[in-house]
């Protein structure tokens, strides 16, 4: 009698058809999890008409998913390393599918909020589990780099596809259909996952550090909340206090990880030369991506006057070159180009995208779309390489925690990008609005457009033209700031990543299958 392990557990073994098929199955839930961030963009009006939520409830319907997802990523990554990444993935898929069904047929705002919260919990299990399993299945460095490039492209494309899909579904079906599309993918994962995906976990994880769970939530959620509200509401005291409280709890969380015998996040991860810089650079890449999206979506709708559906369809065009960015970066690294220079080039390309945004006018559709495509392509080049470096540097038994740290950093970076660049754009916008304009016009471009509709003839037209010009000027200011930051990130990448090589893969701790005669 002999015990056999999954082929993926062999050091330096090359993945075959089974592993690539499994990757395709993993990409479906990953795509849906990223799409759920934006899937309610066009469904909210129909939901509001049907369920009649209060203003606060409507905000929670939209935001609770992202809050829960961000808050639980580290917890779920640690749990997956302990109980098994495949097991956690399948549990999460079942929860995600069940919550999607409940959300689709919710008959009250409270039910929909609760279902969206459970969707966030499921998403928090799926995201780190997919990356950890990818690390398990693809032990060959070249194949792993290609697989991670696909993972990065799917994550980026999902957010753009979510809004378009919701617009199409709501136009032809009822709003619950935006949730029902999750069910086939989750069912496919539940059926094929046990056969295609290897089980792997940390063979000696130690005791689970339960006190770190509330500390991590208290460190992440207030900061994310404050950063998300600042772009639209401004730097009010309550949001600054929220961020400050979150940072204090984050400091307590870090202190506990450094002092407890069995931490949720093992500090030794950061001893690998490439891991810490990868986390920071990933945060900066998310900063650049989400900071630009805040302006381009408003530009298409409020400056160019496109409908929501038209804006979403136009916004798909920049995603076309994204599919070529990660493979190009991977090919360059495999041909011997130092990864530091590839990552720095990605940041520089993204900075060029911001530079293009900085010279747009109030009627520059194609230039804005081209800028968004250039920026996103550069960011995906960065993300694919630093994710590969981080996962290759982390021990296999801690792949779930490593993945969750990268993804939590991205959540922080995205929120920070919207807060900082959004605040710069708002300050420039308000400076460009005449003091005599009505108060709502000083707050946002949307407020100016709403007020202008009730003003007589030329007065209303003049306010619209001034407000659109002021918004475009604000986008210019934010774009210049974004370009400077990304160029700084390019310089940092050359200094911190130069000469780094992904370590030789270690054997994966896979669960033994049944003994064979």
CORZI-V251263 format. One record per pair of residues at least 24 apart in sequence whose C-alpha atoms are under 10 Angstrom apart, sorted by the first residue. I is the first residue (numbers start at 0). J is the second residue. D is the distance in whole Angstrom. If there is no record, write none. Layout:
i=(I;I)
j=(J;J)
d=(D;D)
This chain:
i=(0;0;0;1;1;1;1;1;2;2;2;2;2;2;3;3;3;3;3;3;3;4;4;4;4;4;4;4;4;4;4;5;5;5;5;5;5;5;5;5;5;5;6;6;6;6;7;7;7;7;7;7;7;7;7;7;7;7;7;8;8;8;8;8;8;8;8;8;8;8;8;8;9;9;9;9;9;9;9;9;9;9;9;10;10;10;10;10;10;10;10;11;11;11;11;11;11;11;11;12;12;12;12;12;12;12;13;13;13;13;13;13;13;13;14;14;14;14;14;14;15;15;17;17;17;17;18;18;18;18;18;18;18;19;19;19;19;19;19;20;20;20;21;21;21;21;21;21;21;21;21;21;22;22;22;22;22;22;22;22;22;22;22;23;23;23;24;24;24;24;24;24;24;24;24;24;25;25;25;25;25;25;25;25;25;25;25;25;25;25;25;26;26;26;26;26;26;26;27;27;27;27;27;27;27;28;28;28;28;28;28;28;28;28;28;28;28;28;28;28;29;29;29;29;29;29;29;29;29;29;29;29;29;30;30;30;30;30;30;30;30;30;30;30;30;30;31;31;31;31;31;31;31;31;31;31;31;31;31;31;32;32;32;32;32;32;32;32;32;32;32;32;32;32;32;33;33;33;33;33;33;33;33;33;33;33;33;34;34;34;34;34;34;34;34;34;34;34;34;34;34;35;35;35;35;35;35;35;35;35;35;35;35;35;35;35;35;36;36;36;36;36;36;36;36;36;36;36;37;37;37;37;37;37;37;37;37;37;37;38;38;38;38;38;38;38;38;38;38;38;38;39;39;39;39;39;39;39;39;39;39;40;40;40;40;40;40;40;40;40;41;41;41;41;41;41;41;41;41;41;41;41;41;41;41;42;42;42;42;42;42;42;42;42;42;42;42;43;43;43;44;44;45;45;45;45;45;46;46;46;46;46;46;46;47;49;49;49;49;50;50;50;50;50;50;51;51;52;52;52;53;56;56;56;56;57;57;57;58;59;59;59;59;59;59;59;60;60;60;60;60;60;60;60;60;61;61;61;62;62;62;62;62;62;63;63;63;63;63;63;63;63;64;64;64;64;64;64;64;64;64;64;64;64;65;65;65;65;65;65;65;65;65;65;65;66;66;66;66;66;66;66;66;66;66;66;67;67;67;67;67;67;67;67;67;67;67;67;68;68;68;68;68;68;68;68;68;68;68;68;68;68;68;69;69;69;69;69;69;69;69;69;69;69;69;69;69;69;70;70;70;70;70;70;70;70;70;70;70;70;70;70;70;71;71;71;71;71;71;71;71;71;71;71;71;71;71;72;72;72;72;72;72;72;72;72;72;72;72;72;72;72;72;72;72;72;72;72;73;73;73;73;73;73;73;73;73;73;73;73;73;73;73;73;73;73;73;74;74;74;74;74;74;74;74;74;74;74;74;74;74;74;74;75;75;75;75;75;75;75;75;75;75;75;75;75;75;76;76;76;76;76;76;76;76;76;76;76;76;76;76;76;76;76;76;77;77;77;77;77;77;77;77;77;77;77;77;77;77;77;77;78;78;78;78;78;78;78;78;79;79;79;79;79;79;79;79;79;79;79;79;80;80;80;80;80;80;80;80;80;80;80;80;80;80;80;80;81;81;81;81;81;81;81;81;81;81;81;81;82;82;82;82;82;82;83;83;83;83;83;83;83;83;83;83;83;84;84;84;84;84;84;84;84;84;84;84;84;84;84;84;84;84;85;85;85;85;85;85;85;85;85;85;85;85;86;86;86;86;86;86;86;86;87;87;87;87;87;87;88;88;88;88;88;88;88;88;88;88;88;88;88;89;89;89;89;89;89;89;89;89;89;89;90;90;90;90;91;91;91;91;91;91;91;91;91;91;91;91;91;92;92;92;92;92;92;92;92;92;92;92;92;92;93;93;93;93;93;93;94;94;94;94;94;94;94;95;95;95;95;95;95;95;95;95;95;95;96;96;96;96;96;96;96;96;96;96;96;97;97;97;97;97;98;98;98;98;99;99;99;99;99;99;99;99;99;100;100;100;100;100;100;100;101;101;101;102;102;102;102;102;102;103;103;103;103;103;103;103;103;104;104;104;104;104;105;115;123;123;123;124;124;126;126;126;126;126;127;127;127;127;127;127;127;127;127;127;128;128;128;128;128;129;129;130;130;130;130;130;130;130;131;131;131;131;131;131;131;131;131;131;131;131;132;132;132;132;132;132;132;132;133;133;133;133;134;134;134;134;134;134;134;134;134;134;134;135;135;135;135;135;135;135;135;135;135;135;135;135;135;136;136;136;136;136;137;138;138;138;138;138;138;138;139;139;140;140;140;140;140;140;140;140;141;141;141;141;141;142;143;143;143;143;144;144;144;144;144;144;144;144;144;144;144;144;144;144;145;145;145;145;145;145;145;145;145;146;146;146;146;146;147;147;147;147;147;147;147;147;147;147;148;148;148;148;148;148;148;148;148;148;148;148;148;148;148;148;149;149;149;149;149;149;150;150;150;150;151;151;151;151;151;151;151;151;151;151;151;151;152;152;152;152;152;152;152;152;152;152;152;152;152;153;153;154;155;155;155;155;155;155;155;155;155;156;156;156;156;156;156;156;157;159;159;159;159;159;159;159;159;160;160;160;160;160;161;162;162;162;162;162;162;162;163;163;163;163;163;163;163;163;163;164;164;164;165;165;166;166;166;166;166;167;170;197;197;197;197;198;198;198;198;198;198;199;199;199;199;199;199;199;199;200;200;200;200;200;200;200;200;200;201;201;201;201;201;201;201;201;201;202;202;202;202;202;203;204;204;204;204;204;205;205;205;205;206;206;206;206;207;207;207;208;208;208;208;208;208;208;208;209;209;210;210;210;210;211;211;211;211;211;211;211;211;211;212;212;213;213;214;214;214;214;214;214;214;214;214;215;215;215;215;215;215;215;215;216;216;216;216;217;217;217;217;217;217;217;217;218;218;218;218;218;218;218;218;218;218;218;218;219;219;219;219;219;219;219;219;220;220;220;221;221;221;222;222;222;222;222;222;223;223;223;223;223;223;223;224;225;225;225;226;226;226;226;226;226;226;226;226;227;227;227;227;227;227;227;227;228;228;228;229;229;229;229;229;229;229;230;230;230;230;230;230;230;230;230;230;230;230;230;231;231;231;231;231;231;231;232;232;232;233;233;233;233;233;233;234;234;263;264;264;264;264;264;265;265;265;267;267;268;268;268;268;268;268;268;269;269;269;269;270;270;271;271;271;271;271;271;272;272;272;272;272;272;272;273;273;273;273;273;273;273;273;273;273;273;273;273;274;274;274;274;274;274;274;274;274;274;274;275;275;275;276;276;276;276;276;276;276;276;277;277;277;277;277;277;277;277;277;277;277;277;277;277;277;278;278;278;278;278;278;278;278;278;278;278;279;279;279;279;279;279;279;279;280;280;280;280;280;280;280;280;280;280;280;280;280;280;280;281;281;281;281;281;281;281;281;281;281;281;281;281;281;281;281;282;282;282;282;282;282;282;282;282;282;282;282;282;283;283;283;283;283;283;283;283;283;283;283;283;283;283;283;283;284;284;284;284;284;284;284;284;284;284;284;284;284;284;284;284;284;284;285;285;285;285;285;285;285;285;285;285;285;285;285;285;286;286;286;286;286;286;286;286;286;286;286;286;286;286;286;286;286;287;287;287;287;287;287;287;287;287;287;287;287;287;287;287;287;287;287;287;288;288;288;288;288;288;288;288;288;288;288;288;288;288;289;289;289;289;289;289;289;289;289;289;289;290;290;290;290;290;290;290;290;290;290;290;290;290;291;291;291;291;291;291;291;291;291;291;291;291;291;291;291;291;292;292;292;292;292;293;293;293;293;293;293;293;294;294;294;294;294;294;294;294;294;294;294;294;294;295;295;295;295;295;295;295;297;297;297;298;298;298;298;298;298;298;298;298;298;299;299;299;299;299;299;300;301;301;301;301;301;301;301;302;302;302;302;302;302;302;302;302;302;302;302;302;302;302;303;303;303;303;303;313;313;313;314;314;314;314;315;315;316;316;316;316;316;317;317;317;317;317;317;317;317;317;317;318;318;318;318;318;318;319;319;319;320;320;320;320;320;320;321;321;321;321;321;321;321;321;321;322;322;323;323;323;324;324;324;324;324;324;324;324;324;325;325;325;325;325;325;325;325;325;326;326;326;327;328;328;328;328;328;328;328;329;329;329;329;332;336;337;337;337;337;337;337;338;338;338;338;338;338;338;338;338;338;338;338;339;339;339;339;339;339;339;339;339;339;339;339;339;339;339;340;340;340;340;340;340;340;340;341;341;341;341;341;341;341;342;342;342;342;342;342;342;342;342;342;342;342;342;342;342;342;343;343;343;343;343;343;343;343;343;343;343;343;343;343;344;344;344;344;344;344;344;344;344;345;345;345;345;345;345;345;345;345;345;345;345;345;345;345;346;346;346;346;346;346;346;346;346;346;346;346;346;346;346;346;346;347;347;347;347;347;347;347;347;347;347;347;348;348;348;348;348;348;348;348;348;348;348;348;349;349;349;349;349;349;349;349;349;349;349;349;349;349;350;350;350;350;350;350;350;350;350;350;350;350;350;350;350;351;351;351;351;351;352;352;352;352;352;353;353;353;353;353;353;353;353;353;353;354;354;354;354;354;354;354;355;355;355;355;356;356;356;356;356;356;356;356;357;357;357;357;357;357;357;357;357;357;357;357;358;358;358;358;358;358;359;359;359;359;360;360;360;360;360;361;361;361;361;361;361;361;362;362;374;378;381;381;382;385;385;387;388;388;388;388;388;389;390;390;391;391;391;391;391;391;392;392;392;392;392;392;393;393;393;394;394;394;394;394;395;395;395;395;395;396;396;396;396;396;416;416;419;419;419;420;420;420;420;420;420;420;420;421;421;421;421;422;422;423;423;423;423;423;423;423;424;424;424;424;424;424;424;424;424;424;424;425;425;425;425;425;425;425;426;426;426;426;426;427;427;427;427;427;427;427;427;427;428;428;428;428;428;428;428;428;428;428;428;429;429;429;429;430;430;430;431;431;431;431;431;431;431;431;432;432;432;432;432;432;432;433;433;433;436;436;437;440;441;443;444;444;444)
j=(514;515;516;512;513;514;515;516;511;512;513;514;515;516;509;510;511;512;513;514;515;197;198;507;508;509;510;511;512;513;514;136;196;197;198;199;507;508;509;510;511;512;136;197;507;509;134;135;136;137;138;139;196;197;198;506;507;508;509;135;136;137;138;197;198;199;505;506;507;508;509;510;135;136;137;138;139;504;505;506;507;508;509;137;138;139;503;504;505;506;507;137;138;139;140;503;504;505;506;136;137;138;139;140;504;506;136;137;138;139;140;141;142;143;136;137;138;139;142;143;136;137;136;194;195;196;133;135;136;137;195;196;197;133;136;137;142;146;195;191;195;196;132;133;136;188;191;192;194;195;196;197;129;130;132;133;136;137;146;149;150;195;196;146;149;150;129;184;185;187;188;189;191;192;195;196;88;125;126;128;129;130;132;133;150;184;185;187;188;192;196;129;149;150;153;154;184;188;153;181;183;184;185;187;188;88;92;95;122;125;126;129;181;182;183;184;185;186;187;188;122;125;126;127;128;129;130;150;151;153;154;157;184;126;150;152;153;154;155;156;157;158;160;161;181;184;95;122;153;154;157;158;160;161;178;180;181;182;184;185;64;68;95;118;119;121;122;123;125;126;154;157;158;161;181;65;122;126;153;154;155;156;157;158;159;160;161;153;154;155;156;157;158;159;160;161;162;163;164;165;181;61;64;65;115;118;119;122;157;158;160;161;162;165;177;178;181;61;62;64;65;68;119;157;158;159;161;162;61;65;157;158;159;160;161;162;163;164;165;157;158;159;160;161;162;163;164;165;166;177;178;161;162;163;164;165;166;169;174;177;178;161;162;163;164;165;166;307;308;311;161;162;163;164;165;166;167;168;169;170;174;177;307;308;311;162;165;166;167;168;169;170;173;174;175;176;177;165;169;174;169;174;169;170;173;174;175;105;107;108;111;173;174;175;108;106;107;108;174;105;106;107;108;109;111;107;108;107;108;109;108;108;109;111;112;108;111;112;112;108;109;111;112;113;115;116;108;109;110;111;112;113;114;115;116;111;112;115;112;115;116;119;224;227;112;113;114;115;116;117;118;119;112;113;114;115;116;117;118;119;120;121;122;123;115;116;118;119;120;122;123;220;223;224;410;116;119;120;216;219;220;221;223;224;227;410;115;116;117;118;119;120;121;122;123;216;219;220;116;117;118;119;120;121;122;123;124;125;126;220;406;407;410;119;120;122;123;216;219;220;223;403;406;407;408;409;410;411;119;120;123;212;213;215;216;217;218;219;220;221;223;407;410;119;120;121;122;123;124;212;213;215;216;219;220;403;407;119;120;122;123;124;125;126;127;128;215;216;219;399;400;402;403;404;405;406;407;410;123;124;127;211;212;215;216;219;263;264;399;400;401;402;403;404;405;406;407;123;124;207;208;209;211;212;213;215;216;263;264;399;400;403;404;120;121;122;123;124;125;126;127;128;212;263;399;400;403;123;124;125;126;127;128;130;131;263;264;397;398;399;400;401;402;403;404;127;201;204;207;208;262;263;264;265;397;398;399;400;401;402;403;124;128;200;204;207;263;399;400;124;125;127;128;131;199;200;201;397;398;399;400;127;128;131;199;200;201;202;203;204;395;396;397;398;399;400;401;199;200;201;202;203;204;205;206;207;396;397;399;198;199;200;201;202;204;128;132;197;198;199;200;201;202;399;509;510;124;125;127;128;129;130;131;132;135;196;197;198;199;200;201;398;399;125;128;129;131;132;192;193;196;197;198;199;200;128;192;193;196;197;198;199;200;121;124;125;127;128;198;121;122;123;124;125;126;127;128;129;132;188;189;192;121;124;125;128;185;186;188;189;190;192;193;121;124;125;189;117;118;119;120;121;122;123;124;125;126;128;185;189;118;121;122;124;125;181;182;184;185;186;187;188;189;121;182;185;186;188;189;118;119;120;121;122;124;185;119;120;121;122;123;124;125;178;181;182;185;121;178;179;180;181;182;183;184;185;186;189;121;179;181;182;185;178;179;181;182;175;176;177;178;179;180;181;182;185;175;176;178;179;180;181;182;175;178;179;174;175;176;177;178;179;173;174;175;176;177;178;179;180;174;175;176;178;179;175;178;403;406;407;399;403;154;399;402;403;406;398;399;400;401;402;403;404;405;406;407;398;399;400;402;403;399;402;386;390;398;399;401;402;403;199;200;390;395;396;397;398;399;400;401;402;403;196;197;198;199;200;395;398;399;196;197;390;398;387;390;391;393;394;395;398;399;402;504;507;196;197;198;199;200;395;396;398;504;505;506;507;508;509;196;197;198;199;507;504;391;395;503;504;505;506;507;503;504;333;387;388;391;501;502;503;504;329;330;332;333;387;329;329;387;390;391;325;326;328;329;330;332;333;383;384;386;387;388;390;391;325;326;327;328;329;330;383;384;387;325;326;329;383;387;325;326;329;382;383;384;385;386;387;390;322;323;324;325;326;327;328;329;379;380;381;382;383;384;386;387;322;323;325;326;379;383;325;382;383;386;321;322;325;378;379;380;381;382;383;384;386;387;318;321;322;323;324;325;326;375;376;379;380;382;383;321;322;379;288;318;321;322;375;376;378;379;382;315;317;318;319;321;322;375;318;292;311;312;314;315;316;317;318;311;312;314;315;318;311;307;308;310;311;312;314;315;307;308;309;310;311;312;313;314;315;308;311;312;308;311;307;308;309;311;312;308;308;509;510;511;512;507;508;509;510;511;512;395;396;398;507;508;509;510;511;395;396;397;398;399;507;508;509;510;394;395;396;397;398;399;507;508;509;396;507;508;509;510;396;261;262;263;396;397;260;261;262;263;260;261;262;263;261;262;263;255;256;259;260;261;262;263;264;262;263;252;255;262;263;251;252;253;255;256;259;262;263;264;252;263;248;252;245;247;248;249;250;251;252;253;255;245;248;249;250;251;252;253;263;245;248;249;252;244;245;246;247;248;249;251;252;242;243;244;245;246;247;248;249;250;251;252;253;244;245;246;248;249;407;410;411;244;245;411;245;246;248;246;248;249;411;414;415;410;411;412;413;414;415;418;414;414;415;418;411;412;413;414;415;416;417;418;419;411;413;414;415;416;417;418;421;414;417;418;414;415;417;418;419;421;422;293;414;415;416;417;418;419;420;421;422;423;424;425;417;418;421;422;425;442;443;422;442;443;418;421;422;425;426;442;418;422;400;397;400;401;403;404;397;400;401;393;394;389;392;393;394;397;400;401;389;392;393;401;392;393;389;391;392;393;394;502;388;389;392;495;496;499;500;385;388;389;390;391;392;393;495;496;497;499;500;501;385;386;388;389;390;391;392;393;401;405;496;389;405;495;385;388;389;491;492;494;495;496;381;382;384;385;386;387;388;389;390;392;405;408;492;495;496;385;386;389;401;402;404;405;406;407;408;409;385;405;408;409;412;488;491;492;342;346;381;382;385;386;405;408;409;412;485;488;489;491;492;378;381;382;383;384;385;386;389;405;406;407;408;409;410;411;412;382;405;406;407;408;409;410;411;412;413;414;415;416;346;378;381;382;408;409;411;412;413;415;416;481;484;485;487;488;345;346;349;375;377;378;379;380;381;382;408;409;412;413;416;484;485;488;378;379;382;406;408;409;410;411;412;413;414;415;416;417;378;408;409;410;411;412;413;414;415;416;417;418;419;420;481;484;485;346;349;350;353;374;375;378;412;413;415;416;417;420;478;480;481;482;484;485;349;371;374;375;376;377;378;379;409;412;413;416;417;481;375;409;410;412;413;414;415;416;417;418;420;412;413;414;415;416;417;418;419;420;421;477;478;481;352;353;356;370;371;374;375;413;416;417;420;421;474;477;478;481;371;375;413;416;417;416;417;418;420;421;424;474;356;367;417;420;421;424;470;471;473;474;475;477;478;356;364;367;368;370;371;474;444;445;470;361;362;363;364;367;444;467;470;471;474;361;362;363;364;367;368;445;444;445;448;463;466;467;470;360;361;362;363;364;444;445;448;463;464;466;467;468;470;471;361;362;363;364;467;364;365;368;367;368;371;372;368;372;365;368;369;371;372;367;368;369;370;371;372;373;374;375;376;368;371;372;373;375;376;372;375;376;369;372;373;375;376;377;372;373;374;375;376;377;378;379;380;376;379;376;379;380;373;375;376;377;378;379;380;381;383;376;377;378;379;380;381;382;383;384;379;380;383;380;377;379;380;381;382;383;384;380;383;384;387;384;498;493;496;497;498;499;500;381;384;385;388;492;493;496;497;498;499;500;501;381;384;385;489;490;491;492;493;494;495;496;497;498;499;500;489;490;492;493;494;496;497;498;377;380;381;384;489;492;493;377;378;379;380;381;382;383;384;385;488;489;490;491;492;493;496;377;380;381;485;486;487;488;489;490;491;492;493;494;496;377;378;380;381;486;489;490;492;493;373;374;375;376;377;378;379;380;381;382;384;485;486;488;489;374;376;377;378;379;380;381;382;482;484;485;486;487;488;489;490;492;374;377;378;482;483;485;486;487;488;489;490;373;374;375;376;377;378;380;381;482;485;486;489;373;374;375;376;377;378;379;380;381;481;482;485;486;489;374;377;378;478;479;480;481;482;483;484;485;486;487;488;489;377;478;482;485;486;376;377;478;481;482;474;475;477;478;479;480;481;482;483;485;475;478;479;480;481;482;483;475;478;479;482;471;474;475;476;477;478;479;482;471;472;473;474;475;476;477;478;479;480;481;482;471;472;474;475;478;479;471;472;474;475;467;468;471;472;475;464;467;468;469;470;471;472;467;471;482;485;489;492;409;492;496;501;496;499;500;501;502;501;501;502;500;501;502;503;504;505;499;500;501;502;503;504;501;502;504;502;504;505;506;507;504;505;506;507;508;505;506;507;508;509;477;481;477;480;481;473;474;476;477;478;479;480;481;473;474;476;477;473;477;473;474;475;476;477;478;480;469;470;471;472;473;474;475;476;477;478;480;469;470;472;473;474;476;477;469;470;473;476;477;469;470;471;472;473;474;475;476;477;465;466;467;468;469;470;471;472;473;474;476;466;469;470;473;469;472;473;465;466;467;468;469;470;472;473;462;465;466;467;468;469;470;462;465;466;462;466;462;466;466;470;468;469;470)
d=(6;6;5;10;9;6;6;7;6;7;7;5;7;10;10;9;6;6;8;7;8;9;10;10;9;6;7;5;6;9;10;9;9;6;8;10;9;10;7;8;7;8;9;9;10;9;10;7;5;7;7;10;10;7;10;9;8;10;8;7;7;9;8;9;10;9;9;6;5;7;6;9;10;10;10;8;10;9;8;6;7;10;10;10;6;8;9;6;6;5;8;9;5;5;8;8;6;8;8;9;8;6;6;10;10;10;9;7;7;6;9;9;7;9;7;6;8;7;7;9;10;9;10;10;7;9;9;10;6;8;7;8;9;10;9;9;10;8;10;10;8;10;10;9;9;9;8;8;9;5;6;9;9;10;9;7;9;10;8;9;9;9;9;10;10;10;10;8;9;8;6;10;8;8;9;9;10;9;10;9;6;9;9;9;9;9;10;10;7;8;9;8;8;7;7;9;9;10;9;9;10;6;8;9;8;10;8;9;9;7;9;9;8;10;10;6;7;10;9;8;8;7;6;10;10;7;10;8;10;7;7;8;10;10;9;10;6;6;9;8;5;8;9;9;10;10;10;9;10;9;7;9;9;8;10;9;7;10;8;9;10;10;9;9;9;9;6;9;8;8;8;8;9;10;9;10;9;9;8;6;8;8;5;5;9;9;8;10;8;9;8;5;5;7;6;4;8;10;9;9;10;10;8;9;9;9;9;9;8;8;10;6;9;10;9;9;9;8;9;7;7;10;10;9;6;10;7;9;9;10;9;6;8;8;5;5;9;10;8;10;8;9;8;4;5;8;7;5;8;7;9;8;7;10;10;7;9;10;9;8;9;8;6;9;10;7;8;9;10;10;10;7;8;9;6;5;9;9;7;9;9;10;8;8;10;9;6;7;10;9;6;9;9;6;9;10;8;10;10;8;10;9;8;10;8;6;10;10;10;9;10;9;7;9;9;8;9;9;9;9;7;6;6;9;9;8;7;8;6;9;8;7;8;10;8;8;10;9;10;9;10;9;6;10;9;9;8;9;10;7;5;9;9;7;9;10;8;8;9;9;9;10;9;9;7;9;10;6;6;9;9;7;9;10;9;5;5;8;6;5;8;10;9;10;9;9;9;7;10;9;10;10;9;10;9;8;8;10;10;9;6;9;7;8;10;10;9;6;8;9;5;6;9;9;8;9;10;8;8;9;8;5;6;8;6;5;9;10;9;10;10;9;9;8;9;9;7;9;7;7;8;9;8;6;9;9;6;8;9;9;8;9;9;7;5;8;8;6;6;10;9;8;9;8;7;10;9;6;8;8;10;8;7;9;9;9;9;10;9;9;5;7;9;8;7;10;9;10;10;10;9;9;5;8;10;7;6;10;8;10;9;10;9;8;9;10;8;8;8;6;9;9;5;6;9;9;7;9;9;10;10;9;8;6;10;8;9;7;9;10;8;8;10;9;9;10;6;5;9;9;7;8;10;10;8;8;8;8;7;9;9;6;7;10;9;9;9;9;8;4;5;8;7;5;8;9;10;9;8;9;9;6;7;10;8;9;6;5;9;10;8;9;10;9;10;8;9;8;9;8;10;8;7;9;9;7;9;9;9;6;8;10;9;9;8;5;5;9;10;7;9;7;6;7;6;7;10;9;6;6;8;8;6;8;9;8;9;9;9;10;9;7;8;10;9;9;10;10;6;5;5;8;10;9;9;9;9;9;9;5;8;10;7;7;10;10;9;6;6;6;10;9;7;10;7;8;9;7;8;8;7;7;5;7;9;9;9;9;10;10;7;9;10;9;6;8;10;7;10;9;9;10;6;5;9;9;6;7;9;9;9;9;10;9;8;9;9;10;7;6;9;7;8;8;8;9;9;10;9;10;8;4;7;8;5;6;10;9;9;10;10;7;8;8;7;10;9;9;5;8;10;7;7;8;9;7;8;9;7;7;10;8;6;9;10;9;8;8;5;7;10;9;9;10;8;8;8;9;9;8;10;6;5;9;9;6;8;10;10;10;10;8;9;9;10;10;10;9;10;9;5;6;9;7;7;10;9;10;7;6;10;9;8;9;9;9;10;7;10;9;7;9;9;7;4;6;7;5;6;10;9;6;9;9;9;8;10;9;10;10;10;9;10;9;8;8;8;8;6;8;8;5;5;9;9;8;10;9;6;9;8;9;9;9;9;8;8;7;9;6;9;9;9;8;8;9;8;5;5;8;8;7;9;8;8;8;8;10;10;8;8;9;10;10;9;9;7;8;10;10;7;7;9;10;10;9;9;8;9;7;10;7;9;8;10;10;9;6;9;9;8;7;10;10;9;10;9;10;9;6;8;8;8;9;7;9;9;10;8;8;9;8;8;8;9;9;7;10;10;10;7;9;9;9;9;9;6;9;9;9;8;7;9;6;9;10;9;8;7;10;10;7;9;9;10;9;10;10;10;9;9;9;10;9;9;6;8;10;7;6;9;9;10;9;5;6;9;9;7;8;8;10;8;5;8;9;8;8;10;7;8;10;8;10;10;8;10;10;10;8;10;7;9;10;6;6;9;8;10;9;7;6;9;8;7;10;10;9;7;9;9;8;9;9;10;9;8;8;10;8;10;9;8;10;9;10;6;9;8;9;10;10;10;8;9;7;6;10;9;8;8;9;9;7;9;9;9;9;10;6;9;10;10;9;7;9;9;5;6;10;9;8;10;9;10;9;10;8;6;10;8;9;8;10;7;8;10;10;10;9;6;6;9;10;9;8;10;7;6;4;6;10;8;6;8;9;9;8;6;7;8;10;8;4;7;9;9;9;7;9;7;10;7;9;9;9;8;10;10;8;9;9;6;9;10;9;6;8;9;7;8;7;10;9;8;9;6;6;6;9;9;8;9;9;10;9;9;6;9;7;8;10;8;7;9;9;8;9;9;9;10;6;7;9;7;6;9;9;9;8;7;10;9;6;9;10;9;9;9;10;8;6;9;9;6;7;10;9;9;10;8;4;6;7;5;4;8;8;7;10;10;6;8;8;7;9;9;8;10;7;10;5;8;9;7;10;9;8;9;9;8;7;10;9;6;8;10;9;9;9;9;9;10;9;5;6;9;7;5;8;10;9;6;8;10;7;7;10;9;9;8;10;10;8;6;9;8;7;9;9;10;10;6;5;8;8;5;6;9;9;8;10;9;8;9;9;9;8;10;9;10;9;9;7;9;10;9;9;8;8;9;6;8;10;8;8;8;9;9;10;9;8;6;8;8;9;8;10;9;9;10;10;10;9;10;6;7;10;10;10;10;8;8;8;8;10;9;7;6;10;9;7;9;8;7;10;7;9;8;9;9;7;5;8;9;6;7;9;9;10;8;10;10;9;10;9;9;8;10;7;8;10;9;9;5;7;9;7;6;10;10;8;10;9;9;9;8;8;8;9;10;7;5;9;9;6;8;10;9;7;9;9;9;10;10;9;10;8;8;7;10;10;9;9;9;10;7;9;8;8;9;8;6;10;10;7;8;10;7;8;10;7;6;10;10;8;10;8;9;9;5;5;8;7;4;7;10;9;9;9;9;10;10;9;8;9;6;8;9;8;10;8;7;10;7;10;8;9;10;9;6;8;10;7;7;10;8;7;8;9;10;8;9;8;10;9;10;8;5;7;8;5;5;8;9;7;10;10;10;8;9;8;4;5;7;6;4;7;9;9;9;8;9;9;9;8;9;9;8;9;8;8;8;9;6;9;9;9;10;6;8;8;7;9;9;7;7;10;10;7;9;10;9;7;8;9;10;10;10;10;8;5;7;9;6;6;10;9;9;7;8;8;4;5;8;8;6;7;8;9;8;9;8;9;10;8;8;9;10;8;8;8;9;9;8;8;8;8;10;10;10;8;9;6;10;9;7;10;10;10;10;9;9;8;9;9;9;9;6;10;9;9;9;10;7;8;9;8;9;9;9;9;8;10;10;9;9;10;9;8;8;9;10;10;10;7;9;9;10;7;7;8;10;10;8;9;10;6;8;10;10;9;10;10;9;9;9;5;8;8;8;7;6;8;8;9;9;10;8;10;7;9;9;9;9;10;7;9;9;8;9;6;7;8;6;4;8;9;8;9;10;9;6;10;8;8;8;10;9;10;6;8;8;6;10;7;9;9;7;5;8;9;7;9;8;9;8;9;9;10;9;5;7;9;6;5;9;9;8;9;9;6;5;8;8;6;8;10;8;9;8;10;9;6;8;10;8;7;8;8;7;10;9;10;9;9;7;6;8;9;10;7;9;9;9;9;7;7;8;7;8;10;10;9;9;9;9;9;6;5;8;8;5;5;7;8;10;8;9;8;6;10;8;8;10;10;8;8;8;9;9;9;9;9;10;7;5;8;9;7;8;9;7;10;10;7;8;9;9;9;8;9;8;9;7;4;7;8;6;6;10;9;8;10;8;8;9;7;10;9;10;10;9;9;8;4;6;8;5;5;9;10;9;10;10;8;9;10;6;6;9;8;7;10;9;9;6;6;9;7;5;9;9;9;7;9;8;10;7;6;9;9;6;9;7;6;9;8;5;8;9;10;10;9;9;10;6;4;7;7;5;6;9;9;9;9;8;7;9;10;7;8;9;9;9;10;7;4;7;8;6;6;10;10;9;9;10;7;9;9;9;8;9;10;8;10;9;9;5;7;9;7;5;9;9;9;7;7;10;9;6;9;9;8;10;10;9;7;6;10;9;6;9;10;9;8;9;7;4;7;8;5;6;10;10;9;9;9;10;7;9;10;7;9;9;8;10;8;7;9;9;9;7;6;10;9;6;9;10;10;10;10;10;10;10;10;9;8;9;9;8;6;9;8;9;10;9;5;6;8;7;9;10;9;6;6;9;9;10;9;10;10;9;8;10;9;8;7;8;6;8;10;9;7;7;10;10;9;8;9;9;9;9;8;5;8;10;7;7;9;9;10;7;9;8;7;8;10;7;6;9;8;9;7;9;8;4;5;8;6;5;9;10;9;8;10;6;9;10;9;10;10;7;9;10;7;8;9;7;5;8;9;7;9;10;8;9;8;5;5;8;7;5;8;9;9;7;9;9;8;10;9;8;8;10;8;5;8;8;9;8;7;6;10;9;7;9;9;9;9;8;10;10;8;9;8;10;8;7)
